[in-house]
Every structure is written in C-alpha cells, then in structure tokens.
Amino acid sequence: MSVKLQPSMTQNTRELNICGDYWAYNNQGDYIAHVKSVCQKYDISSHILFQTVGECFAYLDDVRCEYCGYVCPLETPADIPFMRSKKSWCCEVCEYALWRKDQSK
C-alpha cells in the first residue's frame, strides 16, 4: 500500500502534484535534498511547499485504528515506516475515549 492523498477543495492539479512529489520521499535519501528538489521542480519556496502540503490530507489506508477503523493520518514522511512498524494503532479520538474510561474507574 502507499500514501493516499485527499486534497482540500481549493487545491488545483498543480498543488496536488506538489503534494504527490513531496510524499514520494522514500526515507532512504537526504530529506533536505528532497525538499529542495521539489521546490526547484515547481519553482516555489519551502514555505509555499509546506503550506501546500499542509492543505492536503495524507494518510495510510493500510494502517487503521484498531477500535474504529479510521485511517492513519501522516504529518511527515518519517511517519510512514514508523506507523507501519507498529503492531496496532489507535486514533486520537479512541485513545481519548479509552483514557476517559480509565479515569472514570
């Protein structure tokens, strides 16, 4: 499985391509060089890159909350191997519900 992208309603094709190229980072090479490469390809600053990427919801569809089945959101490419290496994952909503349940005992 791969990273899935859900653009915001205001993002255009170019911005979705920027997001796709950013998330194509394989965690093998130099992350800074990857960011610079994407910026050069689209002739944008790193500020614009991260602003654009921040508007697009990136997630792993093969890592889901063990309680509700919600997909695993990503913040950085480094999250990908980390989240896939876990035996199980719990989303923030379910984690909070479990915490509340434990606190009420």
N, C-alpha and C positions, 0 to 999 in steps of 0.2 A: 504494500500500500504506500501511498505517497501523501504529501501535504496537499490538502484541499484548500481552495481559496473561495471566499464569499465576499465579493466587492460590495462597497456601500452603493446605495442607489445613485449617488452623484459621480461615481468613478467611471471614466471612459476606458476604451480599449487600451490606450497607451499606458494609463495608470495601472491597469490590470497586468499588462506585460511587465511593467517595472516590478510589481509585486511578485510575479512569477519568477522573474530572473533573480530577485533577492532571495526568495525561498528555495531556489535551486542550489544554494550553497550546500556542499556535501559534508561539511565538518571535517574534511581531510586537509584542506589547504589553509592559507592565510586569510582569515576573516576580513581584516582591514583591506587587503588587496582585492578581495571580492567586492566589498562595498565601493571601493574606488573604481573598480571595473564597471559596475552597474551605473555609477554616477557618470562616468565618461561615456558609456554607451548611449545614455539618454540626455547627456549634456545638462545635468542637474547637480545641485549641491547635495551634500549628505543630509542637510536639514530637510530639503524637499523630499529626498528619498525616504527618510524615516517618517516624515509626515504622511506621505503617500502610503507607505507600508502599514502605518498605524490605522489607516482608514479601512483596510481590507482585513476581514476576519480570516485568520489562518488556523487550521485545525487538522488533527489526525483522525481519520474516520475509523481506524482500526484500534484505537485506544479509547475506551469508553468507561464512564463511571460505572462502578460495579453495582450501584444501587438503582440509578435512574436511567442509565444508558446514554447520558449526554456525551457528546464528542469532546475530545481533549483539546482545548484551545492552546495556541502557541504564542509565545512572546518573542522568542529568539530562535534561530536555527539550532542552537545548542540544546534546546528543549527536546528536539526530536529523538536523538539516541537515548537521552535520559529518561524520557517518558516511556519509550518502548522497552527499556530495560526493567521497568518495574513489574512486579508480579500482578499488581492490581492498582487501580487509581480511583480516587473519589473526588467528585467535583466539589467546589466551594459550598454550594447550597446544601448538598447532602452531608458534607463534613460539618457544617454549622448545625444542621439538624441533629446529627449524632452527638455533637458537643452539648447542645441544649438538653438532649435526652439524658446524657450522663450527669449534667449539672442538676437536673431536677430530682435525682435519686437521693 
